[in-house]
Amino acid sequence: MAWRVCAAHDGLLFATTKAEGARIGFIAMGTKDGDAYLEQISVLPTHMRRGVRTRLMTEAAAWSARRKHRAVWLTTYDHLAWNRSYYERLGFAVVPAADCGPDIAAAIAFQRTYLPEPDRRVAMRKTL
């Protein structure tokens, strides 16, 4: 459902190879609490560790800025090396639950209900 909403608002962006134009990664952008929200980012394993995810994150910020959002939000695990610390290097910071708007709080609550290690889920924000 969330990806359909992203697609309806031009929030699906794909990374492709230069040679073949094959899709090798994507981001799904939406909104929560009036700001941009990264619903999903994914890169094919064969193209990881080549800067594709970073380029997609740059596009996420550009997508957000074009829509006049003040920030980009995401939710992630705080204990995996390729999650929280990676996003911190890109300028994101963990936001305490008490400082999240109702949409972000609802996303975290949903994830903590259905995903493993629920206490490790955090919201992060990057101001644009």
N, C-alpha and C positions, 0 to 999 in steps of 0.2 A: 504494500500500500504506500509506504513512504517513498519508494522509488518512483511510483507512478506520479505522485505529487511533484517530485523533483523534476521528472521529465516534462510534465505539463508546464513548468516554469523555467524551462531551459536550464535546469540544474544538473543535467547529466553531461559530463565532459570526459572525453576519452583521450588517452595518450596512444599514439600510433607509431609504428616504425617508419623511418624515412623511406626505406627502399620499397617495401610492399604496401605500406599503409595499413598493416594489420593492427588491430586493437590489442594493446599490451597492458593497459591499465585504465582505471576510471575513477572519478569521484562523483558522488551524488550529493548535491547541495540543496538544502532546504532552509527554512527559517523557523526559529523558536524565539519567543519573547521579543520579537521585532528585530532580531539580529540574524546573521547567517549561521547556519548549523551544518556541519559536515556529517551527513548521515552515514557515509561509507567511503572508504578509499581502498582500492585493491590494485595490485600489480601482479602480473603473471610471475610465477617463481623463476622462469627462465630469464626474466628481465629485472630481477631484483638486484640491488646494490649497484645500480648504474645511474642513479639520480632521477629515475622516473617518478618516484614518490615525491621527491622534493619539487620537481617541476609541476606535478599535480597540485601540491600544496600552494605553490605560487599562483597557479590558476584559480584555486579556491579563494585566495585573498583578492585577486583581481575581479572575479565574479562578484564577490561581496562588495567591493568598492564601487563597481559599476551600479550596484543597486542601492548605494548610499547607506549600507549597513555600517554601524559603528565598530563592530567586532565580528570575529568568527569564533564560534563555539564548537566543541567536540566533546565526546565522552570516550573514555578509554580505560584500560587497566593501568594502575600506577606502578606495578612491580615488574613489568616486562621491559627488557632493555630496548626493544624496538618501539616502544610506545611512549610513555610519559617523558623519558629523557630526550627522545627524538623530538617530540613536539616542543619541549622546553627550549631546545636549540633553535627552533624556528620562531621563538618569541611567545609561545603559549605559557600560561601559568595556571596552576590548579586554583580553582575557585571553591571556597568552602560552601557546603550545601546551603547554609543559611543565607548566602549571598546570591544564590541562583534564583532566576525567575521561575514562575510556575511551570512553564513548558520544559525547561531544562530539568527541574526537579522531578517532573513526571517521567521524563526519559530515563533518568538515573534510577528512579523507583522501579520502573518497568524492567530495566536491565538487571537490577539487583534481584528481581523476582525470578528471572528466567535464565540468567547466565551463571556459569560457575564462578566461584570466588567473589560473591556479591560485594563484600566489604572492600574489595580492591578497585571497584569502579569509581572513577572521578570525572568531574566536569573540568574542562580547561577552556580558557578564553585568550584570544589574541586581539588586542585593540588595534584598530586600523588607523 
